[in-house]
Amino acid sequence: MTIHGGELHKFIFEGLPVRGVLVRLTGAWTEMLARRQGAGGYPAPVQQLLGEMSAAATLMQANIKFNGALVLQIQGDGPVKLAVAEAQPDLTVRATAKVVGDVPVEASLKSMLDANRQGRCVITLDPKDRQPGQQPYQGVVPLHGEHGEPMQQLSEVLEHYMLQSEQLETRLILAADDQVAAGLLIQRLPLEGAGNLEVRSEDEEARLHEGYNRIAHLAATLKREELLSLDTPTILRRLFWEEDLRLFEPQTPRFGCTCSRERVARMLVGLGREEVDSVIAERGEIEVGCDFCGAKYAFDSIDASALFVPAADHPSSSGTVQ
């Protein structure tokens, strides 16, 4: 199921090696929260974190040319064990979190996920056309600095990741409440390479670097409340009214989940018949819920038996298992 709701705008600064992306998830984000309400919802700090992660994953997916899923995970050693946001190439996004302890209203990133300095942020690029034996690309950064100092914001963690793994200076502003999850990404492009700006002198290079620094500084003045409440044209006009900015056609992020009964069936087959039969003997059926969208998939003894019948034994079998 796919729920539309949001807008994403890419833009560049003419004559400068700087690009930007701004996203506002509205209906897509409120749909994610509504689906979680059946399980009690999330504590406020976890909800804000997931909103920021959803915006960040969408920004990062839109900023790269990649035919596959971008998965942003934070693995923690505090009351939040795992937080995940996933964005597909068509900007379909979903998110979930596993909370195992109390999360105070004023909880910080460190107290939620890096209590003992074991928390880490993992960015995975999983191609749709992955070849046999090919592994997804994965980058990992800790939730603290080189000397153990905690990073206070998700944006700080991701800026560090971009600089460490991609060698790209990035300024990231993120915000989320119960209605909107939003983000602004400003990134300096490399001066060398095909299609990039031609640099003829050291003075010219210095001017281009200064251009990025100026724009990054302007982006940093954007307040959380402005990012959540103002529309895209107003935000860009307030921040960059003196810059020569080219805005591209907007794109539409959406909430969508890739779970299905077929996927759950394959998971159960992977568990093995003995394990599946054991659970059904104890409970009468197996019910599997999707952590992302809340969908429930139930399998009784007849359903389970059919999972382990060879494809050729099915009356209408085409010889393949979906």
N, C-alpha and C positions, 0 to 999 in steps of 0.2 A: 504494500500500500504506500502511496506517495502523497504527501501533503505539501502543496506549494505555500510559500510564505517567506518572502525576504527579497533582498536585492544585493547584487554585488557589482561594483564599478571598478574597472581598471583604468589607470591613467598614467601618462608619462609627462615629464617636464622637458619641453623642447630645448634642445641644445645642451642638455645635461645628462650624465649617466645615472639617472634616477628614475625609478618606477614606483608606482603605488597601487594599492588595492584597498578598497573600503567595503566592508560587508555589514549588513544589518539583517539578522535572522529574526523574523517576527512570528508569523504563523507556524513556521517550521519548529521554532523553539518552544512556543506554547503548547504545540502538539506533543512534543517530547515530554514536557512536564506533566501534561494531562494524563498521558499513558502511564506515568509512574505513580500517579496519585492512588491507584488501586493497591499499590504495595506500600502506601504510607508516605510517599514523597521522599525528598532528600532534605537533610538539615540545610539551613540557609547558606553556610559557607561552601558546602559541597555543591549545592545548586549553582552558586555563582561560579565556582571552579569549572563545572561541566559546561556552563554557558560560554565561558571564556575559551575553553578547550574546543567547543563546537565552532566558535567563530574563528579561532586560530587554525584549526584543521581545514576549514573552508578556504581561508586566505592562502594557506600554504599549497593546497591542491590547485587553486586557481592560478598560482604564481609559477607553476612548473608545467612543462609539457610531458605528461605521463599518463599512459593508458593503464590505470590500475588504481587500487585503493591506497589512500594515504591514511595510516592509522597512527594516531597520537595517543600514547599510553603514559600514565604516570603510575609507577609501582611504588607503594609506600610501606613504611614500617610503623605507622601510627594507626589511628582508628579507621582511616581510609586505606584499604589494601590495594585498590586498583580503581583508576578512573580512565575511561576510554572514550575517544571521539574518533569517528571514521568518516572520511569524505571520499566520495567516488568522483570519477572524471566529469560526470554530468552535474556535479555539485549536490548530489543527494548526500545528506548527512544524518548521522545517528550517534547517540552517546549513552553511556551508562556508567555506574560506579558501584563498587562493592564496599559497603560500610559495615565494620564489625565492632565498633565501639562508639561511645558518646562523643559527639562533636559539638563543643560549645559554640555559642553564637559568634563569639569573637575569635574563633580559631584561625590561626595563620596557616600558610602553606607548610611551614616547618612542622607545626604541631599536628597537622592532619596527616602528613605524608613523609616527613623526614625527621621523626622524633629522635632516632638514633643514628642519623647521618647515613642511612642505608637507602633512602629514596632515590629514584632515578626516573628520568624521562626518556622514553624510547619512541623514536619516529621510524615507522616501517613503511616502505614502498613495496606493495605487492602487485606485480604486473598481471593483467588479465590474461596475457598470452605467454605465461611462464612456460619455459621449455622443461622437458624432463630433467630432473636433477638441479635445475636452477633454483636458487634460494632468493627470497625477498631481500632487498637492501634494507639494512637496519643501522641506525645511528643512535648512540646512547650518550646522555650527559647526566651528571649528578644534579641533585637539587640544592647543592651548596658549592661554594667557591673552592679554589685550590687550597685555602687555609682553613676550610671547614666553616666559613662564614655562611649563614643561611641566605638563600635568595628569597626575597620577600614576595615576589610576584611571578606568575606564570610567564608573563611577557619577558621578564629578565632571563628566565631559564631558556626560552626559545631564542632570544637574541644571542645568547651564549652558544647555543647549538648551531645557529646559522653561521656565526663567525668561526667556530671550531671546525665544523664539518664541511661547510660550503665556501669558507673564506669570503663571505659576503657580509658587509656591515648592514645591519638592519635595525630599524626602530619600529617597535610594535606597541600599540595601545589597545588594550582589551577591556571590556566591561560587560556585565550582564546583570539583569534583574529578573523579575518573574514575567516580563512581557517581551523583552528584547535581549538578544545576545549580539554584540557588535565588536568590530575590530578594525583598526587601521594599520596597514603595513607600508612602510617606506623602506626601500632597499637601494643601495648603491650598486650599480652594475660594474663589472670589470671594464677597464679602459681598453684592454687588448682583446683581440678576437674579431672574427668576421662579423660585420654588421654593426660593430660598436663605433663610438665616436673616434675620429682620427685626431691624435694629439701631436702637435707639431713642435711644442716647446715645453720646457719645465714650467714656465709661467702659465701656459694654457692648462697644463695638468693641475697646477695649484688652484687655478680658477674653478676647474671642474670639481676638485675635492671640496673646495670651500662651498660650492653650490650644494653638494649633498649635506654638508654639516649645517648649512643654513636651513635647509628644508627639514632635516631631522629635528633641529631645535624647534622649528615652528610646530611640527607634529607633536612634540612633547608638551606643548602648551595646551593641547586638547584635554579638557576636563572630562571625567567619567560621565557626569550628568549630561554634558553636551553630546557625547558620543551616543548616549542612549536616547536622547530626546529630539535631536535635530535631524533633519533629512540630509541626504548626501550633498545636494547642491549648496545648502547653507553651510555645512561643515567645510567643504572645500573652498568656498568663497571666503569664509572667515579666516581660514588658516593661510591660504596661498593666493590672496587677491592680487599680490604684486608679481606672481610667477606666471610664466607662459605655459599653461597646462592644457594638455589634450586629453579629453575624456572619451572613452570608447563606449560602445553600446552596452547597456547593463545586461547582466545575466541573472537568472533566478535560482537561488539555492532552494532546496526543499528537504523536508523530512521524508525518509524512506528507509525501509528495513529489508534486508535480503534473506531473512529467515523464511523457511518453508517446511511443510510436512515432509517433503522428500529429503531435505537436509537432516532433519531430526531422525528420519528413518535410517539414513546412512550412519549417523552417529550411534544409533542403537545396534546396528549390525556390527559396528566396530567394537562395541562392548562384548559381544559374543552371546550366543543363545543361552548358555547356562546362567549368566548374570541377569539377562532380561527375564527369563523364566522365573528366576528366584524372586525378583522384585514383584512380578505379577502375582506369584503365589502368595506373597505376603500382603500386597495392597489391592489386588484385584485388577489393577491397570497401572500403566506408567503414564504420568503426565509431565511433560517438559514445557517449561515456560521460557519465552524469549526475554532476556534481560533488557534488550533494547526497546522493544515495542509492546511487550506485555502479552503477546499472543500465546495461547495455550494449545498444545498438541497432545491428545490422549491416544494411547494404544492399549486395547484390551488383549485378551489371550489370542483371539482370532487374528487381530491385526499383527500381533507379534509373530505368530506362526507363519503368516504370509511373508514376513521379512526374510525368513530363512529357507523358503522354498526356492530351489533353483529356478532361474528365469524360464528355462525350457519347459518346466512343469506347469506353468501358468497356461490356462486354456487359450487366452488371447495374447500370449507373449510374442513380442517381436524379436526376442533374443537379446534384449538389452534391459538393463536395470537403470531407472532414472534416479 
